[in-house]
Amino acid sequence: MSVARQGTFGATRICPHCKATVLQSANICPGCQHHLRFNAGNAEPQTAGLPAMRIEGSIHYPSPDEQCEYSVVISITNEKGEKIARQVIGVGALHPGERHNYSFSIDMMPLRGGADRKKG
């Protein structure tokens, strides 16, 4: 989690509803979708995220008489291949004939006046 001062580019905070780490600039938690703040009258509303990537798929175990366990892991690396984050998102089990559907998305939120902000 970032310990950067308020207003710092990329600073994070904890959602009071679901305890996920979210961007400090977020008005709505991307995880639980609860409101985090209401814009003051003089504040500019947060723009909707621009979809950068979306992957949808399903998993099933081909054996008709065996059960299977699984783990869902997300890993983020920078352009140098250095690990930024790795997290287990969920685990579960599939019974014979069962199928689970998944979706993964990344939204980018451009900051107004972003050229004036410094990386923190």
Phi and psi restraints in degrees (range 20) as a CNS / XPLOR table:
assign (resid 1 and name C) (resid 2 and name N)
       (resid 2 and name CA) (resid 2 and name C) 1.0 -77.6 20.0 2
assign (resid 2 and name N) (resid 2 and name CA)
       (resid 2 and name C) (resid 3 and name N) 1.0 140.7 20.0 2
assign (resid 2 and name C) (resid 3 and name N)
       (resid 3 and name CA) (resid 3 and name C) 1.0 -108.7 20.0 2
assign (resid 3 and name N) (resid 3 and name CA)
       (resid 3 and name C) (resid 4 and name N) 1.0 19.1 20.0 2
assign (resid 3 and name C) (resid 4 and name N)
       (resid 4 and name CA) (resid 4 and name C) 1.0 -66.2 20.0 2
assign (resid 4 and name N) (resid 4 and name CA)
       (resid 4 and name C) (resid 5 and name N) 1.0 153.8 20.0 2
assign (resid 4 and name C) (resid 5 and name N)
       (resid 5 and name CA) (resid 5 and name C) 1.0 -67.8 20.0 2
assign (resid 5 and name N) (resid 5 and name CA)
       (resid 5 and name C) (resid 6 and name N) 1.0 160.8 20.0 2
assign (resid 5 and name C) (resid 6 and name N)
       (resid 6 and name CA) (resid 6 and name C) 1.0 -58.9 20.0 2
assign (resid 6 and name N) (resid 6 and name CA)
       (resid 6 and name C) (resid 7 and name N) 1.0 137.8 20.0 2
assign (resid 6 and name C) (resid 7 and name N)
       (resid 7 and name CA) (resid 7 and name C) 1.0 90.4 20.0 2
assign (resid 7 and name N) (resid 7 and name CA)
       (resid 7 and name C) (resid 8 and name N) 1.0 -3.0 20.0 2
assign (resid 7 and name C) (resid 8 and name N)
       (resid 8 and name CA) (resid 8 and name C) 1.0 -77.9 20.0 2
assign (resid 8 and name N) (resid 8 and name CA)
       (resid 8 and name C) (resid 9 and name N) 1.0 135.6 20.0 2
assign (resid 8 and name C) (resid 9 and name N)
       (resid 9 and name CA) (resid 9 and name C) 1.0 -55.0 20.0 2
assign (resid 9 and name N) (resid 9 and name CA)
       (resid 9 and name C) (resid 10 and name N) 1.0 123.1 20.0 2
assign (resid 9 and name C) (resid 10 and name N)
       (resid 10 and name CA) (resid 10 and name C) 1.0 83.2 20.0 2
assign (resid 10 and name N) (resid 10 and name CA)
       (resid 10 and name C) (resid 11 and name N) 1.0 4.0 20.0 2
assign (resid 10 and name C) (resid 11 and name N)
       (resid 11 and name CA) (resid 11 and name C) 1.0 -65.2 20.0 2
assign (resid 11 and name N) (resid 11 and name CA)
       (resid 11 and name C) (resid 12 and name N) 1.0 149.3 20.0 2
assign (resid 11 and name C) (resid 12 and name N)
       (resid 12 and name CA) (resid 12 and name C) 1.0 -122.9 20.0 2
assign (resid 12 and name N) (resid 12 and name CA)
       (resid 12 and name C) (resid 13 and name N) 1.0 167.7 20.0 2
assign (resid 12 and name C) (resid 13 and name N)
       (resid 13 and name CA) (resid 13 and name C) 1.0 -152.4 20.0 2
assign (resid 13 and name N) (resid 13 and name CA)
       (resid 13 and name C) (resid 14 and name N) 1.0 175.7 20.0 2
assign (resid 13 and name C) (resid 14 and name N)
       (resid 14 and name CA) (resid 14 and name C) 1.0 -101.1 20.0 2
assign (resid 14 and name N) (resid 14 and name CA)
       (resid 14 and name C) (resid 15 and name N) 1.0 132.8 20.0 2
assign (resid 14 and name C) (resid 15 and name N)
       (resid 15 and name CA) (resid 15 and name C) 1.0 -67.8 20.0 2
assign (resid 15 and name N) (resid 15 and name CA)
       (resid 15 and name C) (resid 16 and name N) 1.0 127.3 20.0 2
assign (resid 15 and name C) (resid 16 and name N)
       (resid 16 and name CA) (resid 16 and name C) 1.0 -70.9 20.0 2
assign (resid 16 and name N) (resid 16 and name CA)
       (resid 16 and name C) (resid 17 and name N) 1.0 -14.2 20.0 2
assign (resid 16 and name C) (resid 17 and name N)
       (resid 17 and name CA) (resid 17 and name C) 1.0 -89.5 20.0 2
assign (resid 17 and name N) (resid 17 and name CA)
       (resid 17 and name C) (resid 18 and name N) 1.0 -53.1 20.0 2
assign (resid 17 and name C) (resid 18 and name N)
       (resid 18 and name CA) (resid 18 and name C) 1.0 -112.0 20.0 2
assign (resid 18 and name N) (resid 18 and name CA)
       (resid 18 and name C) (resid 19 and name N) 1.0 -3.6 20.0 2
assign (resid 18 and name C) (resid 19 and name N)
       (resid 19 and name CA) (resid 19 and name C) 1.0 69.0 20.0 2
assign (resid 19 and name N) (resid 19 and name CA)
       (resid 19 and name C) (resid 20 and name N) 1.0 16.1 20.0 2
assign (resid 19 and name C) (resid 20 and name N)
       (resid 20 and name CA) (resid 20 and name C) 1.0 -76.2 20.0 2
assign (resid 20 and name N) (resid 20 and name CA)
       (resid 20 and name C) (resid 21 and name N) 1.0 152.3 20.0 2
assign (resid 20 and name C) (resid 21 and name N)
       (resid 21 and name CA) (resid 21 and name C) 1.0 -81.7 20.0 2
assign (resid 21 and name N) (resid 21 and name CA)
       (resid 21 and name C) (resid 22 and name N) 1.0 124.2 20.0 2
assign (resid 21 and name C) (resid 22 and name N)
       (resid 22 and name CA) (resid 22 and name C) 1.0 -129.6 20.0 2
assign (resid 22 and name N) (resid 22 and name CA)
       (resid 22 and name C) (resid 23 and name N) 1.0 163.0 20.0 2
assign (resid 22 and name C) (resid 23 and name N)
       (resid 23 and name CA) (resid 23 and name C) 1.0 -66.5 20.0 2
assign (resid 23 and name N) (resid 23 and name CA)
       (resid 23 and name C) (resid 24 and name N) 1.0 140.9 20.0 2
assign (resid 23 and name C) (resid 24 and name N)
       (resid 24 and name CA) (resid 24 and name C) 1.0 -63.0 20.0 2
assign (resid 24 and name N) (resid 24 and name CA)
       (resid 24 and name C) (resid 25 and name N) 1.0 -27.9 20.0 2
assign (resid 24 and name C) (resid 25 and name N)
       (resid 25 and name CA) (resid 25 and name C) 1.0 -78.3 20.0 2
assign (resid 25 and name N) (resid 25 and name CA)
       (resid 25 and name C) (resid 26 and name N) 1.0 -8.0 20.0 2
assign (resid 25 and name C) (resid 26 and name N)
       (resid 26 and name CA) (resid 26 and name C) 1.0 -71.1 20.0 2
assign (resid 26 and name N) (resid 26 and name CA)
       (resid 26 and name C) (resid 27 and name N) 1.0 135.6 20.0 2
assign (resid 26 and name C) (resid 27 and name N)
       (resid 27 and name CA) (resid 27 and name C) 1.0 -90.5 20.0 2
assign (resid 27 and name N) (resid 27 and name CA)
       (resid 27 and name C) (resid 28 and name N) 1.0 -27.2 20.0 2
assign (resid 27 and name C) (resid 28 and name N)
       (resid 28 and name CA) (resid 28 and name C) 1.0 -129.8 20.0 2
assign (resid 28 and name N) (resid 28 and name CA)
       (resid 28 and name C) (resid 29 and name N) 1.0 135.8 20.0 2
assign (resid 28 and name C) (resid 29 and name N)
       (resid 29 and name CA) (resid 29 and name C) 1.0 -68.9 20.0 2
assign (resid 29 and name N) (resid 29 and name CA)
       (resid 29 and name C) (resid 30 and name N) 1.0 127.5 20.0 2
assign (resid 29 and name C) (resid 30 and name N)
       (resid 30 and name CA) (resid 30 and name C) 1.0 -69.8 20.0 2
assign (resid 30 and name N) (resid 30 and name CA)
       (resid 30 and name C) (resid 31 and name N) 1.0 -18.1 20.0 2
assign (resid 30 and name C) (resid 31 and name N)
       (resid 31 and name CA) (resid 31 and name C) 1.0 -83.5 20.0 2
assign (resid 31 and name N) (resid 31 and name CA)
       (resid 31 and name C) (resid 32 and name N) 1.0 -62.4 20.0 2
assign (resid 31 and name C) (resid 32 and name N)
       (resid 32 and name CA) (resid 32 and name C) 1.0 -95.9 20.0 2
assign (resid 32 and name N) (resid 32 and name CA)
       (resid 32 and name C) (resid 33 and name N) 1.0 -10.4 20.0 2
assign (resid 32 and name C) (resid 33 and name N)
       (resid 33 and name CA) (resid 33 and name C) 1.0 64.2 20.0 2
assign (resid 33 and name N) (resid 33 and name CA)
       (resid 33 and name C) (resid 34 and name N) 1.0 22.8 20.0 2
assign (resid 33 and name C) (resid 34 and name N)
       (resid 34 and name CA) (resid 34 and name C) 1.0 -82.0 20.0 2
assign (resid 34 and name N) (resid 34 and name CA)
       (resid 34 and name C) (resid 35 and name N) 1.0 153.9 20.0 2
assign (resid 34 and name C) (resid 35 and name N)
       (resid 35 and name CA) (resid 35 and name C) 1.0 -70.3 20.0 2
assign (resid 35 and name N) (resid 35 and name CA)
       (resid 35 and name C) (resid 36 and name N) 1.0 135.9 20.0 2
assign (resid 35 and name C) (resid 36 and name N)
       (resid 36 and name CA) (resid 36 and name C) 1.0 -102.0 20.0 2
assign (resid 36 and name N) (resid 36 and name CA)
       (resid 36 and name C) (resid 37 and name N) 1.0 -30.6 20.0 2
assign (resid 36 and name C) (resid 37 and name N)
       (resid 37 and name CA) (resid 37 and name C) 1.0 -157.0 20.0 2
assign (resid 37 and name N) (resid 37 and name CA)
       (resid 37 and name C) (resid 38 and name N) 1.0 156.5 20.0 2
assign (resid 37 and name C) (resid 38 and name N)
       (resid 38 and name CA) (resid 38 and name C) 1.0 -111.2 20.0 2
assign (resid 38 and name N) (resid 38 and name CA)
       (resid 38 and name C) (resid 39 and name N) 1.0 130.1 20.0 2
assign (resid 38 and name C) (resid 39 and name N)
       (resid 39 and name CA) (resid 39 and name C) 1.0 -62.7 20.0 2
assign (resid 39 and name N) (resid 39 and name CA)
       (resid 39 and name C) (resid 40 and name N) 1.0 135.6 20.0 2
assign (resid 39 and name C) (resid 40 and name N)
       (resid 40 and name CA) (resid 40 and name C) 1.0 -68.0 20.0 2
assign (resid 40 and name N) (resid 40 and name CA)
       (resid 40 and name C) (resid 41 and name N) 1.0 161.0 20.0 2
assign (resid 40 and name C) (resid 41 and name N)
       (resid 41 and name CA) (resid 41 and name C) 1.0 -57.3 20.0 2
assign (resid 41 and name N) (resid 41 and name CA)
       (resid 41 and name C) (resid 42 and name N) 1.0 -32.4 20.0 2
assign (resid 41 and name C) (resid 42 and name N)
       (resid 42 and name CA) (resid 42 and name C) 1.0 -92.6 20.0 2
assign (resid 42 and name N) (resid 42 and name CA)
       (resid 42 and name C) (resid 43 and name N) 1.0 -3.9 20.0 2
assign (resid 42 and name C) (resid 43 and name N)
       (resid 43 and name CA) (resid 43 and name C) 1.0 -86.2 20.0 2
assign (resid 43 and name N) (resid 43 and name CA)
       (resid 43 and name C) (resid 44 and name N) 1.0 146.6 20.0 2
assign (resid 43 and name C) (resid 44 and name N)
       (resid 44 and name CA) (resid 44 and name C) 1.0 -78.8 20.0 2
assign (resid 44 and name N) (resid 44 and name CA)
       (resid 44 and name C) (resid 45 and name N) 1.0 139.5 20.0 2
assign (resid 44 and name C) (resid 45 and name N)
       (resid 45 and name CA) (resid 45 and name C) 1.0 -67.6 20.0 2
assign (resid 45 and name N) (resid 45 and name CA)
       (resid 45 and name C) (resid 46 and name N) 1.0 148.5 20.0 2
assign (resid 45 and name C) (resid 46 and name N)
       (resid 46 and name CA) (resid 46 and name C) 1.0 -72.0 20.0 2
assign (resid 46 and name N) (resid 46 and name CA)
       (resid 46 and name C) (resid 47 and name N) 1.0 132.3 20.0 2
assign (resid 46 and name C) (resid 47 and name N)
       (resid 47 and name CA) (resid 47 and name C) 1.0 -75.6 20.0 2
assign (resid 47 and name N) (resid 47 and name CA)
       (resid 47 and name C) (resid 48 and name N) 1.0 155.7 20.0 2
assign (resid 47 and name C) (resid 48 and name N)
       (resid 48 and name CA) (resid 48 and name C) 1.0 -66.6 20.0 2
assign (resid 48 and name N) (resid 48 and name CA)
       (resid 48 and name C) (resid 49 and name N) 1.0 150.0 20.0 2
assign (resid 48 and name C) (resid 49 and name N)
       (resid 49 and name CA) (resid 49 and name C) 1.0 -67.6 20.0 2
assign (resid 49 and name N) (resid 49 and name CA)
       (resid 49 and name C) (resid 50 and name N) 1.0 146.7 20.0 2
assign (resid 49 and name C) (resid 50 and name N)
       (resid 50 and name CA) (resid 50 and name C) 1.0 -90.6 20.0 2
assign (resid 50 and name N) (resid 50 and name CA)
       (resid 50 and name C) (resid 51 and name N) 1.0 123.1 20.0 2
assign (resid 50 and name C) (resid 51 and name N)
       (resid 51 and name CA) (resid 51 and name C) 1.0 -66.7 20.0 2
assign (resid 51 and name N) (resid 51 and name CA)
       (resid 51 and name C) (resid 52 and name N) 1.0 118.2 20.0 2
assign (resid 51 and name C) (resid 52 and name N)
       (resid 52 and name CA) (resid 52 and name C) 1.0 -97.5 20.0 2
assign (resid 52 and name N) (resid 52 and name CA)
       (resid 52 and name C) (resid 53 and name N) 1.0 -31.6 20.0 2
assign (resid 52 and name C) (resid 53 and name N)
       (resid 53 and name CA) (resid 53 and name C) 1.0 -161.9 20.0 2
assign (resid 53 and name N) (resid 53 and name CA)
       (resid 53 and name C) (resid 54 and name N) 1.0 143.9 20.0 2
assign (resid 53 and name C) (resid 54 and name N)
       (resid 54 and name CA) (resid 54 and name C) 1.0 -147.6 20.0 2
assign (resid 54 and name N) (resid 54 and name CA)
       (resid 54 and name C) (resid 55 and name N) 1.0 129.8 20.0 2
assign (resid 54 and name C) (resid 55 and name N)
       (resid 55 and name CA) (resid 55 and name C) 1.0 -126.0 20.0 2
assign (resid 55 and name N) (resid 55 and name CA)
       (resid 55 and name C) (resid 56 and name N) 1.0 131.3 20.0 2
assign (resid 55 and name C) (resid 56 and name N)
       (resid 56 and name CA) (resid 56 and name C) 1.0 -126.8 20.0 2
assign (resid 56 and name N) (resid 56 and name CA)
       (resid 56 and name C) (resid 57 and name N) 1.0 145.0 20.0 2
assign (resid 56 and name C) (resid 57 and name N)
       (resid 57 and name CA) (resid 57 and name C) 1.0 -170.5 20.0 2
assign (resid 57 and name N) (resid 57 and name CA)
       (resid 57 and name C) (resid 58 and name N) 1.0 -179.7 20.0 2
assign (resid 57 and name C) (resid 58 and name N)
       (resid 58 and name CA) (resid 58 and name C) 1.0 -140.2 20.0 2
assign (resid 58 and name N) (resid 58 and name CA)
       (resid 58 and name C) (resid 59 and name N) 1.0 158.0 20.0 2
assign (resid 58 and name C) (resid 59 and name N)
       (resid 59 and name CA) (resid 59 and name C) 1.0 -125.6 20.0 2
assign (resid 59 and name N) (resid 59 and name CA)
       (resid 59 and name C) (resid 60 and name N) 1.0 148.7 20.0 2
assign (resid 59 and name C) (resid 60 and name N)
       (resid 60 and name CA) (resid 60 and name C) 1.0 -155.6 20.0 2
assign (resid 60 and name N) (resid 60 and name CA)
       (resid 60 and name C) (resid 61 and name N) 1.0 154.6 20.0 2
assign (resid 60 and name C) (resid 61 and name N)
       (resid 61 and name CA) (resid 61 and name C) 1.0 -98.6 20.0 2
assign (resid 61 and name N) (resid 61 and name CA)
       (resid 61 and name C) (resid 62 and name N) 1.0 124.0 20.0 2
assign (resid 61 and name C) (resid 62 and name N)
       (resid 62 and name CA) (resid 62 and name C) 1.0 -67.5 20.0 2
assign (resid 62 and name N) (resid 62 and name CA)
       (resid 62 and name C) (resid 63 and name N) 1.0 -19.1 20.0 2
assign (resid 62 and name C) (resid 63 and name N)
       (resid 63 and name CA) (resid 63 and name C) 1.0 -73.1 20.0 2
assign (resid 63 and name N) (resid 63 and name CA)
       (resid 63 and name C) (resid 64 and name N) 1.0 127.2 20.0 2
assign (resid 63 and name C) (resid 64 and name N)
       (resid 64 and name CA) (resid 64 and name C) 1.0 -76.0 20.0 2
assign (resid 64 and name N) (resid 64 and name CA)
       (resid 64 and name C) (resid 65 and name N) 1.0 -8.9 20.0 2
assign (resid 64 and name C) (resid 65 and name N)
       (resid 65 and name CA) (resid 65 and name C) 1.0 -130.6 20.0 2
assign (resid 65 and name N) (resid 65 and name CA)
       (resid 65 and name C) (resid 66 and name N) 1.0 15.5 20.0 2
assign (resid 65 and name C) (resid 66 and name N)
       (resid 66 and name CA) (resid 66 and name C) 1.0 -123.2 20.0 2
assign (resid 66 and name N) (resid 66 and name CA)
       (resid 66 and name C) (resid 67 and name N) 1.0 148.7 20.0 2
assign (resid 66 and name C) (resid 67 and name N)
       (resid 67 and name CA) (resid 67 and name C) 1.0 -91.9 20.0 2
assign (resid 67 and name N) (resid 67 and name CA)
       (resid 67 and name C) (resid 68 and name N) 1.0 162.4 20.0 2
assign (resid 67 and name C) (resid 68 and name N)
       (resid 68 and name CA) (resid 68 and name C) 1.0 -145.6 20.0 2
assign (resid 68 and name N) (resid 68 and name CA)
       (resid 68 and name C) (resid 69 and name N) 1.0 140.2 20.0 2
assign (resid 68 and name C) (resid 69 and name N)
       (resid 69 and name CA) (resid 69 and name C) 1.0 -104.3 20.0 2
assign (resid 69 and name N) (resid 69 and name CA)
       (resid 69 and name C) (resid 70 and name N) 1.0 156.2 20.0 2
assign (resid 69 and name C) (resid 70 and name N)
       (resid 70 and name CA) (resid 70 and name C) 1.0 -146.1 20.0 2
assign (resid 70 and name N) (resid 70 and name CA)
       (resid 70 and name C) (resid 71 and name N) 1.0 160.2 20.0 2
assign (resid 70 and name C) (resid 71 and name N)
       (resid 71 and name CA) (resid 71 and name C) 1.0 -129.2 20.0 2
assign (resid 71 and name N) (resid 71 and name CA)
       (resid 71 and name C) (resid 72 and name N) 1.0 139.4 20.0 2
assign (resid 71 and name C) (resid 72 and name N)
       (resid 72 and name CA) (resid 72 and name C) 1.0 -107.5 20.0 2
assign (resid 72 and name N) (resid 72 and name CA)
       (resid 72 and name C) (resid 73 and name N) 1.0 118.1 20.0 2
assign (resid 72 and name C) (resid 73 and name N)
       (resid 73 and name CA) (resid 73 and name C) 1.0 -124.0 20.0 2
assign (resid 73 and name N) (resid 73 and name CA)
       (resid 73 and name C) (resid 74 and name N) 1.0 134.1 20.0 2
assign (resid 73 and name C) (resid 74 and name N)
       (resid 74 and name CA) (resid 74 and name C) 1.0 -112.5 20.0 2
assign (resid 74 and name N) (resid 74 and name CA)
       (resid 74 and name C) (resid 75 and name N) 1.0 133.0 20.0 2
assign (resid 74 and name C) (resid 75 and name N)
       (resid 75 and name CA) (resid 75 and name C) 1.0 -128.6 20.0 2
assign (resid 75 and name N) (resid 75 and name CA)
       (resid 75 and name C) (resid 76 and name N) 1.0 134.9 20.0 2
assign (resid 75 and name C) (resid 76 and name N)
       (resid 76 and name CA) (resid 76 and name C) 1.0 -121.6 20.0 2
assign (resid 76 and name N) (resid 76 and name CA)
       (resid 76 and name C) (resid 77 and name N) 1.0 128.6 20.0 2
assign (resid 76 and name C) (resid 77 and name N)
       (resid 77 and name CA) (resid 77 and name C) 1.0 -126.8 20.0 2
assign (resid 77 and name N) (resid 77 and name CA)
       (resid 77 and name C) (resid 78 and name N) 1.0 156.2 20.0 2
assign (resid 77 and name C) (resid 78 and name N)
       (resid 78 and name CA) (resid 78 and name C) 1.0 -88.5 20.0 2
assign (resid 78 and name N) (resid 78 and name CA)
       (resid 78 and name C) (resid 79 and name N) 1.0 -176.7 20.0 2
assign (resid 78 and name C) (resid 79 and name N)
       (resid 79 and name CA) (resid 79 and name C) 1.0 -65.0 20.0 2
assign (resid 79 and name N) (resid 79 and name CA)
       (resid 79 and name C) (resid 80 and name N) 1.0 -17.8 20.0 2
assign (resid 79 and name C) (resid 80 and name N)
       (resid 80 and name CA) (resid 80 and name C) 1.0 -88.7 20.0 2
assign (resid 80 and name N) (resid 80 and name CA)
       (resid 80 and name C) (resid 81 and name N) 1.0 -2.1 20.0 2
assign (resid 80 and name C) (resid 81 and name N)
       (resid 81 and name CA) (resid 81 and name C) 1.0 85.4 20.0 2
assign (resid 81 and name N) (resid 81 and name CA)
       (resid 81 and name C) (resid 82 and name N) 1.0 7.8 20.0 2
assign (resid 81 and name C) (resid 82 and name N)
       (resid 82 and name CA) (resid 82 and name C) 1.0 -81.0 20.0 2
assign (resid 82 and name N) (resid 82 and name CA)
       (resid 82 and name C) (resid 83 and name N) 1.0 135.1 20.0 2
assign (resid 82 and name C) (resid 83 and name N)
       (resid 83 and name CA) (resid 83 and name C) 1.0 -71.6 20.0 2
assign (resid 83 and name N) (resid 83 and name CA)
       (resid 83 and name C) (resid 84 and name N) 1.0 126.3 20.0 2
assign (resid 83 and name C) (resid 84 and name N)
       (resid 84 and name CA) (resid 84 and name C) 1.0 -95.7 20.0 2
assign (resid 84 and name N) (resid 84 and name CA)
       (resid 84 and name C) (resid 85 and name N) 1.0 -43.4 20.0 2
assign (resid 84 and name C) (resid 85 and name N)
       (resid 85 and name CA) (resid 85 and name C) 1.0 -157.8 20.0 2
assign (resid 85 and name N) (resid 85 and name CA)
       (resid 85 and name C) (resid 86 and name N) 1.0 151.5 20.0 2
assign (resid 85 and name C) (resid 86 and name N)
       (resid 86 and name CA) (resid 86 and name C) 1.0 -147.6 20.0 2
assign (resid 86 and name N) (resid 86 and name CA)
       (resid 86 and name C) (resid 87 and name N) 1.0 127.4 20.0 2
assign (resid 86 and name C) (resid 87 and name N)
       (resid 87 and name CA) (resid 87 and name C) 1.0 -145.7 20.0 2
assign (resid 87 and name N) (resid 87 and name CA)
       (resid 87 and name C) (resid 88 and name N) 1.0 139.1 20.0 2
assign (resid 87 and name C) (resid 88 and name N)
       (resid 88 and name CA) (resid 88 and name C) 1.0 -81.1 20.0 2
assign (resid 88 and name N) (resid 88 and name CA)
       (resid 88 and name C) (resid 89 and name N) 1.0 119.7 20.0 2
assign (resid 88 and name C) (resid 89 and name N)
       (resid 89 and name CA) (resid 89 and name C) 1.0 -87.8 20.0 2
assign (resid 89 and name N) (resid 89 and name CA)
       (resid 89 and name C) (resid 90 and name N) 1.0 -34.9 20.0 2
assign (resid 89 and name C) (resid 90 and name N)
       (resid 90 and name CA) (resid 90 and name C) 1.0 -171.4 20.0 2
assign (resid 90 and name N) (resid 90 and name CA)
       (resid 90 and name C) (resid 91 and name N) 1.0 162.2 20.0 2
assign (resid 90 and name C) (resid 91 and name N)
       (resid 91 and name CA) (resid 91 and name C) 1.0 -136.0 20.0 2
assign (resid 91 and name N) (resid 91 and name CA)
       (resid 91 and name C) (resid 92 and name N) 1.0 161.7 20.0 2
assign (resid 91 and name C) (resid 92 and name N)
       (resid 92 and name CA) (resid 92 and name C) 1.0 -174.6 20.0 2
assign (resid 92 and name N) (resid 92 and name CA)
       (resid 92 and name C) (resid 93 and name N) 1.0 -169.7 20.0 2
assign (resid 92 and name C) (resid 93 and name N)
       (resid 93 and name CA) (resid 93 and name C) 1.0 -140.0 20.0 2
assign (resid 93 and name N) (resid 93 and name CA)
       (resid 93 and name C) (resid 94 and name N) 1.0 147.0 20.0 2
assign (resid 93 and name C) (resid 94 and name N)
       (resid 94 and name CA) (resid 94 and name C) 1.0 -115.1 20.0 2
assign (resid 94 and name N) (resid 94 and name CA)
       (resid 94 and name C) (resid 95 and name N) 1.0 130.0 20.0 2
assign (resid 94 and name C) (resid 95 and name N)
       (resid 95 and name CA) (resid 95 and name C) 1.0 -89.8 20.0 2
assign (resid 95 and name N) (resid 95 and name CA)
       (resid 95 and name C) (resid 96 and name N) 1.0 161.6 20.0 2
assign (resid 95 and name C) (resid 96 and name N)
       (resid 96 and name CA) (resid 96 and name C) 1.0 -51.7 20.0 2
assign (resid 96 and name N) (resid 96 and name CA)
       (resid 96 and name C) (resid 97 and name N) 1.0 131.0 20.0 2
assign (resid 96 and name C) (resid 97 and name N)
       (resid 97 and name CA) (resid 97 and name C) 1.0 80.9 20.0 2
assign (resid 97 and name N) (resid 97 and name CA)
       (resid 97 and name C) (resid 98 and name N) 1.0 -4.2 20.0 2
assign (resid 97 and name C) (resid 98 and name N)
       (resid 98 and name CA) (resid 98 and name C) 1.0 -85.8 20.0 2
assign (resid 98 and name N) (resid 98 and name CA)
       (resid 98 and name C) (resid 99 and name N) 1.0 148.1 20.0 2
assign (resid 98 and name C) (resid 99 and name N)
       (resid 99 and name CA) (resid 99 and name C) 1.0 -134.3 20.0 2
assign (resid 99 and name N) (resid 99 and name CA)
       (resid 99 and name C) (resid 100 and name N) 1.0 136.4 20.0 2
assign (resid 99 and name C) (resid 100 and name N)
       (resid 100 and name CA) (resid 100 and name C) 1.0 -115.7 20.0 2
assign (resid 100 and name N) (resid 100 and name CA)
       (resid 100 and name C) (resid 101 and name N) 1.0 137.6 20.0 2
assign (resid 100 and name C) (resid 101 and name N)
       (resid 101 and name CA) (resid 101 and name C) 1.0 -102.2 20.0 2
assign (resid 101 and name N) (resid 101 and name CA)
       (resid 101 and name C) (resid 102 and name N) 1.0 144.7 20.0 2
assign (resid 101 and name C) (resid 102 and name N)
       (resid 102 and name CA) (resid 102 and name C) 1.0 -135.6 20.0 2
assign (resid 102 and name N) (resid 102 and name CA)
       (resid 102 and name C) (resid 103 and name N) 1.0 151.0 20.0 2
assign (resid 102 and name C) (resid 103 and name N)
       (resid 103 and name CA) (resid 103 and name C) 1.0 -138.3 20.0 2
assign (resid 103 and name N) (resid 103 and name CA)
       (resid 103 and name C) (resid 104 and name N) 1.0 145.6 20.0 2
assign (resid 103 and name C) (resid 104 and name N)
       (resid 104 and name CA) (resid 104 and name C) 1.0 -132.8 20.0 2
assign (resid 104 and name N) (resid 104 and name CA)
       (resid 104 and name C) (resid 105 and name N) 1.0 130.6 20.0 2
assign (resid 104 and name C) (resid 105 and name N)
       (resid 105 and name CA) (resid 105 and name C) 1.0 -140.9 20.0 2
assign (resid 105 and name N) (resid 105 and name CA)
       (resid 105 and name C) (resid 106 and name N) 1.0 152.2 20.0 2
assign (resid 105 and name C) (resid 106 and name N)
       (resid 106 and name CA) (resid 106 and name C) 1.0 -126.6 20.0 2
assign (resid 106 and name N) (resid 106 and name CA)
       (resid 106 and name C) (resid 107 and name N) 1.0 124.7 20.0 2
assign (resid 106 and name C) (resid 107 and name N)
       (resid 107 and name CA) (resid 107 and name C) 1.0 -114.0 20.0 2
assign (resid 107 and name N) (resid 107 and name CA)
       (resid 107 and name C) (resid 108 and name N) 1.0 140.0 20.0 2
assign (resid 107 and name C) (resid 108 and name N)
       (resid 108 and name CA) (resid 108 and name C) 1.0 -109.3 20.0 2
assign (resid 108 and name N) (resid 108 and name CA)
       (resid 108 and name C) (resid 109 and name N) 1.0 135.5 20.0 2
assign (resid 108 and name C) (resid 109 and name N)
       (resid 109 and name CA) (resid 109 and name C) 1.0 -114.7 20.0 2
assign (resid 109 and name N) (resid 109 and name CA)
       (resid 109 and name C) (resid 110 and name N) 1.0 101.5 20.0 2
assign (resid 109 and name C) (resid 110 and name N)
       (resid 110 and name CA) (resid 110 and name C) 1.0 -66.7 20.0 2
assign (resid 110 and name N) (resid 110 and name CA)
       (resid 110 and name C) (resid 111 and name N) 1.0 141.6 20.0 2
assign (resid 110 and name C) (resid 111 and name N)
       (resid 111 and name CA) (resid 111 and name C) 1.0 -98.0 20.0 2
assign (resid 111 and name N) (resid 111 and name CA)
       (resid 111 and name C) (resid 112 and name N) 1.0 132.0 20.0 2
assign (resid 111 and name C) (resid 112 and name N)
       (resid 112 and name CA) (resid 112 and name C) 1.0 -66.7 20.0 2
assign (resid 112 and name N) (resid 112 and name CA)
       (resid 112 and name C) (resid 113 and name N) 1.0 134.1 20.0 2
assign (resid 112 and name C) (resid 113 and name N)
       (resid 113 and name CA) (resid 113 and name C) 1.0 71.2 20.0 2
assign (resid 113 and name N) (resid 113 and name CA)
       (resid 113 and name C) (resid 114 and name N) 1.0 20.5 20.0 2
assign (resid 113 and name C) (resid 114 and name N)
       (resid 114 and name CA) (resid 114 and name C) 1.0 -61.6 20.0 2
assign (resid 114 and name N) (resid 114 and name CA)
       (resid 114 and name C) (resid 115 and name N) 1.0 -26.1 20.0 2
assign (resid 114 and name C) (resid 115 and name N)
       (resid 115 and name CA) (resid 115 and name C) 1.0 -67.7 20.0 2
assign (resid 115 and name N) (resid 115 and name CA)
       (resid 115 and name C) (resid 116 and name N) 1.0 -24.2 20.0 2
assign (resid 115 and name C) (resid 116 and name N)
       (resid 116 and name CA) (resid 116 and name C) 1.0 -84.6 20.0 2
assign (resid 116 and name N) (resid 116 and name CA)
       (resid 116 and name C) (resid 117 and name N) 1.0 -13.6 20.0 2
assign (resid 116 and name C) (resid 117 and name N)
       (resid 117 and name CA) (resid 117 and name C) 1.0 -85.8 20.0 2
assign (resid 117 and name N) (resid 117 and name CA)
       (resid 117 and name C) (resid 118 and name N) 1.0 148.3 20.0 2
assign (resid 117 and name C) (resid 118 and name N)
       (resid 118 and name CA) (resid 118 and name C) 1.0 -99.3 20.0 2
assign (resid 118 and name N) (resid 118 and name CA)
       (resid 118 and name C) (resid 119 and name N) 1.0 148.1 20.0 2
assign (resid 118 and name C) (resid 119 and name N)
       (resid 119 and name CA) (resid 119 and name C) 1.0 -68.5 20.0 2
assign (resid 119 and name N) (resid 119 and name CA)
       (resid 119 and name C) (resid 120 and name N) 1.0 140.1 20.0 2
